Amino acid sequence: MKEKFFGRYIVTDPDICHGKPTFRGTRILVADVLEQVADGLAWETIIEEWRGSISYEAIAEAVRLSRRAFLENADQYALELSVA
C-alpha cells in the first residue's frame, strides 16, 4: 500500500502513524486536531499549538471531509429512541 491523498492536506501512509490520516508532511493526526476543534479551541490556537505545522486551510479540509463522512454514514450513528 502506498500513500493516499484525501485532498491537498490530508494523507495516509502505512509508514507514518500506522497509516492513520495525518496532515501532509507531518505526523499530526487528523483525529487529534478534530478533537481540538470539537473541544471548541479557536483554530488560531490549534495552529499555534502545533507550531504552525498545519494551516487554517488544512483544518478546514479536515472539517469538510469529516462532515462528508458523517453525512454519508449518518444512519450508523443514529440512536433508536423508544417511545414510552
C-alpha positions in Angstrom: 0.0 0.0 0.0 1.2 3.5 -0.8 0.5 7.0 0.3 -3.1 8.1 -0.3 -4.2 11.7 -0.7 -7.6 12.8 0.7 -7.3 16.3 -0.5 -4.5 18.8 -0.6 -3.6 18.5 3.1 -4.6 15.1 4.4 -2.8 11.8 3.6 -2.4 8.3 4.8 0.8 6.4 4.6 1.4 2.9 6.1 4.8 4.0 7.2 3.6 7.1 9.1 1.4 6.8 12.3 0.3 3.2 11.3 -1.5 4.5 8.3 -3.9 6.8 10.1 -4.8 10.1 8.5 -2.3 12.8 9.1 -1.6 16.3 7.7 0.7 16.1 4.8 4.4 16.4 5.7 3.7 16.0 9.4 2.9 13.3 12.0 0.0 15.2 13.3 -3.1 13.0 13.4 -6.2 14.5 11.8 -8.2 12.9 14.7 -6.2 14.9 17.3 -6.9 18.2 15.5 -10.6 17.4 15.0 -10.9 16.7 18.7 -9.4 20.1 19.4 -12.0 21.6 17.1 -14.8 19.7 18.8 -13.5 20.9 22.2 -14.0 24.4 21.0 -10.4 25.6 20.6 -10.0 28.5 18.2 -8.4 27.4 15.0 -5.7 30.0 15.5 -4.9 28.4 18.9 -4.8 25.0 17.3 -2.3 26.3 14.7 -0.2 27.8 17.4 -0.2 24.7 19.5 1.1 22.7 16.5 3.7 25.4 16.0 2.4 26.4 12.6 2.8 22.9 11.1 -0.8 23.0 10.0 -2.7 25.8 8.4 -6.3 27.2 8.6 -6.9 25.6 5.2 -5.7 22.2 6.4 -8.1 22.3 9.4 -10.9 23.4 7.1 -10.2 20.5 4.8 -10.3 18.1 7.8 -13.7 19.5 8.9 -15.1 19.3 5.4 -14.0 15.7 5.0 -15.4 14.8 8.4 -18.7 16.4 7.5 -18.9 14.4 4.3 -18.0 11.2 6.1 -20.7 11.9 8.7 -23.4 12.6 6.2 -22.6 9.5 4.2 -22.7 7.3 7.3 -25.2 9.2 9.5 -27.5 6.2 9.7 -24.8 4.3 11.6 -24.7 7.0 14.2 -28.4 7.4 14.8 -29.7 6.3 18.1 -33.0 4.5 18.3 -35.3 6.2 20.7 -38.0 4.1 22.3 -41.4 5.8 22.6 -42.9 5.4 26.0 
